[in-house]
Amino acid sequence: MRLFGRENTPADAAKAMADFWTWWAQARPEIDAQVEAGNAEALAEALESAVNAMHPSLVWEIAPGGTAKYALVVSACNDPELRSFTHRWALAAPPADELWEFHPSRQAKPQAAELSVEVEGREFDLNRLVVAVQAPPNAPRAEVSVFHPIFPDLEDEARMDASLMALDWLLGEDDVARWVGEIVPAEFEPIDAFPAIHLPGVIADLAKGFADEQWMLMEGKTATGSRVTALARYPLRPVDHPLNDQHIAIGLPYRNSDSDGQPSGESLDALRDFEERLTGLLGTLGTAVLAAHMSADGVRTLHVYADPKGEAASAINDLAATWKEGKAEVEVADDPSWSEVAHFLT
């Protein structure tokens, strides 16, 4: 994984988290005193330094808690390369108590319409925010245009930052990643805009169509013009598996194929049997998921994403050794952004 702008091992990341929680335990009395006294400036300085020590791209906030009085949120700020890091940070946190709980992403705020912050010296209040939504039939993500009366006076970057913050407050950061595609910070109010406070209901209706597991069959051509077929989870979303940042590619050569290089006959049956056994194995392990498979030129490649702390890589190597139609190849690499299946993510 890449952290701190250089190549690091999982042990480096674990140490960075451990150092943070050691600091937190030591500083906890002072932190409690500052937050209860409302001394935001002193608290912000201490937390900024501690969070930056883990990674300078992480962002943090203190929000009302769900069961505790306060929630400390350390967010990857929509950076897929850092999402697994923040989730492991939260798993390493001490148990929640009456005062503090911990979250690896911004949570939806029940009273979002009442929130107001300053953006570029202007009041950004969500009760004046409107959105327009375009959701094509059967599409798992919606395009959302966001408008606020102060947007015409803001630069592009400030409009986008404000839009992202507002959507995180309304939906929660993870649901934004799940259900929102393109985000358009509009300079002018869209004709079909409606109050943003109703956006969670619109997204909930969209989500109902994808409550059950679905797969999509796709076809295309390789660089050499050969036919390629693929089957992928739909929608395919790394945010649903934040700890699965290890990519395991399983290459299975097959003997019997048609004129397009696609599996046929006994080879097709063997591939189906292998995938059933693989799916059963992953279900037993509970730490990995089959994301997609592709077939072209006599080879089927299956893409699995796993928690590197689990045993998926070793178990898959053992399973691949049972393949009888040629030598199976298993490659394992870190891939927190799921770049190896990026063409399926949309």
C-alpha positions as CSV (number, residue, x, y, z in Angstrom):
1,M,0.0,0.0,0.0
2,R,1.1,3.6,-0.5
3,L,1.1,5.7,2.6
4,F,3.1,8.8,3.5
5,G,4.1,9.2,-0.1
6,R,6.4,6.2,-0.2
7,E,6.1,2.4,-0.4
8,N,5.1,1.0,3.0
9,T,4.3,-2.5,4.3
10,P,1.1,-3.4,6.2
11,A,3.3,-3.3,9.3
12,D,4.1,0.4,8.7
13,A,0.4,1.2,8.4
14,A,-0.4,-0.8,11.6
15,K,2.3,1.1,13.4
16,A,0.9,4.4,12.3
17,M,-2.5,3.4,13.7
18,A,-1.0,2.0,16.9
19,D,0.9,5.3,17.4
20,F,-2.3,7.3,17.0
21,W,-4.2,5.2,19.6
22,T,-1.3,5.3,22.0
23,W,-1.3,9.1,21.7
24,W,-5.1,9.1,22.1
25,A,-5.0,7.1,25.3
26,Q,-2.3,9.4,26.8
27,A,-4.0,12.6,25.6
28,R,-7.5,11.5,26.5
29,P,-7.9,13.5,29.7
30,E,-6.8,16.7,28.0
31,I,-9.0,15.9,25.0
32,D,-12.1,15.4,27.2
33,A,-11.4,18.6,29.0
34,Q,-11.0,20.6,25.8
35,V,-14.1,19.2,24.1
36,E,-16.3,19.7,27.2
37,A,-15.1,23.2,27.6
38,G,-15.8,24.0,23.9
39,N,-12.2,24.9,23.3
40,A,-12.3,23.9,19.6
41,E,-9.0,25.7,18.6
42,A,-6.8,23.8,21.1
43,L,-8.5,20.5,20.3
44,A,-8.2,21.0,16.5
45,E,-4.5,21.7,16.8
46,A,-3.9,18.5,18.7
47,L,-6.0,16.3,16.5
48,E,-4.7,17.8,13.2
49,S,-1.2,16.9,14.2
50,A,-2.1,13.4,15.3
51,V,-4.2,12.6,12.2
52,N,-1.6,14.1,9.8
53,A,1.0,11.9,11.4
54,M,-0.9,8.9,10.0
55,H,-1.4,10.4,6.6
56,P,-1.6,14.0,5.4
57,S,-4.6,13.3,3.1
58,L,-6.8,12.1,5.9
59,V,-9.5,14.4,7.2
60,W,-11.2,14.4,10.6
61,E,-14.1,15.9,12.4
62,I,-15.9,15.7,15.7
63,A,-19.6,15.2,15.3
64,P,-22.5,14.2,17.6
65,G,-22.4,10.5,18.3
66,G,-25.0,7.9,17.9
67,T,-24.7,6.2,21.3
68,A,-21.9,8.3,22.7
69,K,-21.9,12.1,23.2
70,Y,-19.3,12.7,20.5
71,A,-18.0,10.8,17.4
72,L,-14.4,11.1,16.2
73,V,-14.5,10.6,12.4
74,V,-11.3,10.0,10.4
75,S,-12.2,9.9,6.8
76,A,-10.4,9.0,3.6
77,C,-12.3,11.8,2.0
78,N,-13.5,9.7,-1.0
79,D,-9.9,8.4,-1.7
80,P,-10.3,4.7,-2.4
81,E,-6.5,4.2,-1.8
82,L,-7.1,5.2,1.9
83,R,-10.5,3.7,2.6
84,S,-9.2,0.4,4.0
85,F,-6.7,2.3,6.1
86,T,-9.5,4.3,7.9
87,H,-11.6,1.2,8.4
88,R,-8.7,-0.6,10.0
89,W,-8.0,2.5,12.1
90,A,-11.6,2.3,13.4
91,L,-11.3,-1.5,14.1
92,A,-8.2,-0.7,16.2
93,A,-10.1,1.9,18.3
94,P,-10.9,1.4,21.9
95,P,-14.5,0.4,22.7
96,A,-17.0,3.2,22.6
97,D,-18.0,4.7,25.9
98,E,-20.4,7.4,27.1
99,L,-18.3,10.2,25.7
100,W,-16.6,8.9,22.5
101,E,-17.3,6.6,19.5
102,F,-15.2,6.3,16.3
103,H,-16.1,6.1,12.6
104,P,-14.0,5.6,9.5
105,S,-16.2,7.8,7.3
106,R,-18.6,10.7,7.6
107,Q,-21.9,9.7,8.9
108,A,-25.3,11.0,7.7
109,K,-26.6,13.7,10.1
110,P,-30.3,13.3,11.1
111,Q,-30.6,17.1,11.5
112,A,-28.7,18.0,8.3
113,A,-31.2,20.7,7.3
114,E,-30.3,22.7,10.4
115,L,-26.6,22.7,9.8
116,S,-24.7,25.8,8.6
117,V,-21.0,26.4,8.1
118,E,-18.9,29.1,6.6
119,V,-17.5,28.6,3.1
120,E,-15.2,31.2,1.7
121,G,-16.6,33.7,4.1
122,R,-20.3,33.0,3.1
123,E,-22.9,31.1,5.1
124,F,-23.5,27.7,3.7
125,D,-26.8,26.5,5.2
126,L,-28.3,23.2,4.0
127,N,-31.9,24.4,4.3
128,R,-31.2,26.5,1.1
129,L,-29.5,23.7,-0.7
130,V,-31.3,22.1,-3.7
131,V,-30.4,19.2,-5.9
132,A,-31.4,17.6,-9.2
133,V,-31.1,13.9,-9.8
134,Q,-30.7,11.9,-13.0
135,A,-30.9,8.1,-12.6
136,P,-31.1,6.1,-15.9
137,P,-33.2,2.9,-15.7
138,N,-31.4,0.0,-14.0
139,A,-28.4,2.2,-13.3
140,P,-27.0,1.7,-9.8
141,R,-25.7,5.3,-9.4
142,A,-27.3,8.7,-9.9
143,E,-25.9,11.9,-11.3
144,V,-26.5,14.6,-8.7
145,S,-26.4,18.4,-9.5
146,V,-26.0,20.5,-6.4
147,F,-26.9,24.2,-6.1
148,H,-26.8,26.8,-3.3
149,P,-27.4,30.5,-3.6
150,I,-23.7,31.2,-2.7
151,F,-22.4,29.0,-5.5
152,P,-22.2,31.7,-8.2
153,D,-19.8,33.6,-6.0
154,L,-17.5,30.6,-5.4
155,E,-14.6,29.2,-7.3
156,D,-15.0,25.7,-8.8
157,E,-13.0,23.9,-6.1
158,A,-14.9,25.5,-3.3
159,R,-18.2,24.6,-4.9
160,M,-17.1,21.0,-5.3
161,D,-15.8,20.8,-1.7
162,A,-19.1,22.3,-0.4
163,S,-21.1,19.9,-2.5
164,L,-19.2,16.8,-1.3
165,M,-19.5,17.9,2.3
166,A,-23.3,18.5,2.0
167,L,-23.8,15.1,0.3
168,D,-21.8,13.4,3.1
169,W,-24.0,15.1,5.7
170,L,-27.2,14.1,3.9
171,L,-26.4,10.5,2.9
172,G,-23.2,9.5,4.7
173,E,-19.9,9.2,3.0
174,D,-20.2,5.5,2.2
175,D,-23.7,5.8,0.7
176,V,-22.4,8.7,-1.5
177,A,-19.7,6.2,-2.8
178,R,-22.4,3.5,-3.3
179,W,-25.2,5.4,-5.0
180,V,-23.9,8.7,-6.4
181,G,-21.9,8.8,-9.6
182,E,-21.1,12.2,-11.1
183,I,-21.5,15.2,-8.8
184,V,-22.1,18.5,-10.6
185,P,-21.7,21.7,-8.4
186,A,-24.1,24.0,-10.4
187,E,-23.5,27.7,-10.9
188,F,-27.2,28.1,-11.7
189,E,-30.2,26.4,-10.1
190,P,-31.3,23.4,-12.2
191,I,-34.9,23.6,-13.6
192,D,-35.9,20.3,-11.9
193,A,-34.2,21.0,-8.6
194,F,-35.8,20.0,-5.3
195,P,-34.8,20.6,-1.6
196,A,-31.7,18.6,-0.8
197,I,-33.3,17.3,2.5
198,H,-35.4,15.0,0.3
199,L,-32.3,13.4,-1.4
200,P,-32.0,10.5,1.1
201,G,-35.5,9.3,0.2
202,V,-34.7,9.4,-3.5
203,I,-31.5,7.4,-3.0
204,A,-33.3,4.9,-0.8
205,D,-35.8,4.3,-3.7
206,L,-32.8,3.7,-6.0
207,A,-31.2,1.3,-3.6
208,K,-34.3,-0.9,-3.4
209,G,-33.7,-2.1,-7.0
210,F,-30.3,-3.5,-5.9
211,A,-31.2,-5.2,-2.7
212,D,-30.4,-8.7,-4.1
213,E,-27.1,-9.9,-5.5
214,Q,-26.9,-9.3,-9.3
215,W,-24.4,-10.1,-12.0
216,M,-23.9,-8.5,-15.4
217,L,-22.6,-10.3,-18.5
218,M,-20.4,-8.3,-20.9
219,E,-18.6,-8.9,-24.1
220,G,-15.8,-7.1,-25.9
221,K,-12.6,-7.5,-27.8
222,T,-9.0,-8.0,-26.6
223,A,-6.2,-5.8,-27.9
224,T,-5.5,-8.5,-30.6
225,G,-9.2,-8.6,-31.6
226,S,-10.2,-11.8,-29.9
227,R,-13.6,-12.1,-28.2
228,V,-13.7,-11.6,-24.5
229,T,-16.6,-12.3,-22.2
230,A,-16.9,-11.2,-18.6
231,L,-19.3,-11.7,-15.7
232,A,-19.1,-9.2,-12.9
233,R,-21.0,-8.3,-9.8
234,Y,-23.5,-5.5,-10.4
235,P,-23.1,-3.0,-9.0
236,L,-19.4,-3.7,-8.1
237,R,-18.5,-1.4,-5.2
238,P,-15.2,-1.6,-3.2
239,V,-17.0,0.5,-0.5
240,D,-19.0,-2.6,0.4
241,H,-15.8,-4.5,1.2
242,P,-13.5,-1.9,2.7
243,L,-11.0,-4.4,4.1
244,N,-10.6,-6.4,0.9
245,D,-7.7,-4.5,-0.6
246,Q,-5.7,-7.6,-1.7
247,H,-6.3,-8.6,-5.3
248,I,-6.0,-12.3,-6.1
249,A,-6.0,-13.2,-9.8
250,I,-6.6,-16.9,-10.7
251,G,-5.7,-17.8,-14.3
252,L,-7.2,-21.1,-15.5
253,P,-6.2,-22.4,-19.0
254,Y,-8.9,-24.5,-20.6
255,R,-8.6,-27.2,-23.2
256,N,-11.9,-27.0,-25.1
257,S,-12.9,-23.8,-26.7
258,D,-15.0,-22.6,-29.6
259,S,-13.8,-20.7,-32.7
260,D,-13.8,-17.4,-30.6
261,G,-11.5,-18.9,-27.9
262,Q,-14.4,-19.2,-25.4
263,P,-14.8,-22.3,-23.2
264,S,-17.0,-25.1,-24.4
265,G,-17.9,-28.7,-23.6
266,E,-16.1,-30.4,-20.7
267,S,-14.0,-27.3,-20.1
268,L,-17.0,-25.1,-19.5
269,D,-18.4,-27.7,-17.0
270,A,-15.0,-27.8,-15.3
271,L,-14.9,-24.0,-15.0
272,R,-18.4,-23.9,-13.6
273,D,-17.5,-26.6,-11.0
274,F,-14.3,-24.7,-10.0
275,E,-16.3,-21.4,-9.6
276,E,-18.8,-23.2,-7.4
277,R,-16.1,-24.6,-5.2
278,L,-14.4,-21.2,-5.1
279,T,-17.6,-19.5,-4.1
280,G,-18.2,-22.0,-1.3
281,L,-14.6,-21.6,-0.1
282,L,-14.9,-17.8,0.0
283,G,-18.2,-18.1,1.8
284,T,-16.6,-20.3,4.5
285,L,-13.6,-17.9,4.9
286,G,-15.8,-14.8,5.1
287,T,-12.9,-12.5,4.2
288,A,-12.9,-12.5,0.4
289,V,-15.3,-11.9,-2.5
290,L,-15.4,-13.0,-6.1
291,A,-15.7,-9.7,-8.1
292,A,-15.6,-10.8,-11.7
293,H,-14.2,-13.3,-14.2
294,M,-13.1,-12.9,-17.8
295,S,-12.6,-15.5,-20.5
296,A,-10.5,-14.9,-23.7
297,D,-7.9,-16.9,-25.8
298,G,-8.3,-20.1,-23.8
299,V,-7.9,-18.7,-20.3
300,R,-10.4,-17.7,-17.7
301,T,-9.2,-15.2,-15.1
302,L,-11.1,-14.9,-11.9
303,H,-10.7,-11.7,-9.8
304,V,-11.0,-12.1,-6.0
305,Y,-10.6,-9.3,-3.4
306,A,-9.6,-10.4,0.1
307,D,-8.6,-9.1,3.5
308,P,-4.9,-9.7,3.5
309,K,-5.1,-10.6,7.2
310,G,-7.3,-13.6,6.3
311,E,-6.3,-16.9,4.7
312,A,-7.8,-16.4,1.2
313,A,-4.5,-16.3,-0.7
314,S,-3.3,-19.6,0.8
315,A,-6.6,-21.4,0.4
316,I,-7.0,-20.2,-3.2
317,N,-3.5,-21.5,-4.0
318,D,-4.5,-24.9,-2.7
319,L,-7.8,-24.8,-4.7
320,A,-6.0,-23.7,-7.9
321,A,-3.6,-26.7,-7.6
322,T,-6.6,-29.0,-8.2
323,W,-7.2,-27.6,-11.7
324,K,-6.6,-30.4,-14.2
325,E,-6.6,-28.6,-17.6
326,G,-3.3,-26.9,-17.4
327,K,-1.2,-25.1,-14.9
328,A,-3.3,-22.6,-12.9
329,E,-1.6,-19.2,-12.2
330,V,-2.3,-17.3,-9.0
331,E,-1.1,-13.8,-8.6
332,V,-1.5,-11.8,-5.3
333,A,-1.0,-8.0,-5.0
334,D,-2.1,-5.0,-3.0
335,D,-4.9,-3.1,-4.8
336,P,-6.9,-0.9,-2.4
337,S,-8.6,1.0,-5.2
338,W,-9.6,-2.2,-7.1
339,S,-7.8,-0.9,-10.1
340,E,-7.6,-4.4,-11.7
341,V,-11.4,-4.4,-12.2
342,A,-11.7,-0.6,-12.7
343,H,-13.5,-1.3,-16.1
344,F,-16.3,-3.0,-14.2
345,L,-16.8,-0.4,-11.5
346,T,-19.0,1.8,-13.7
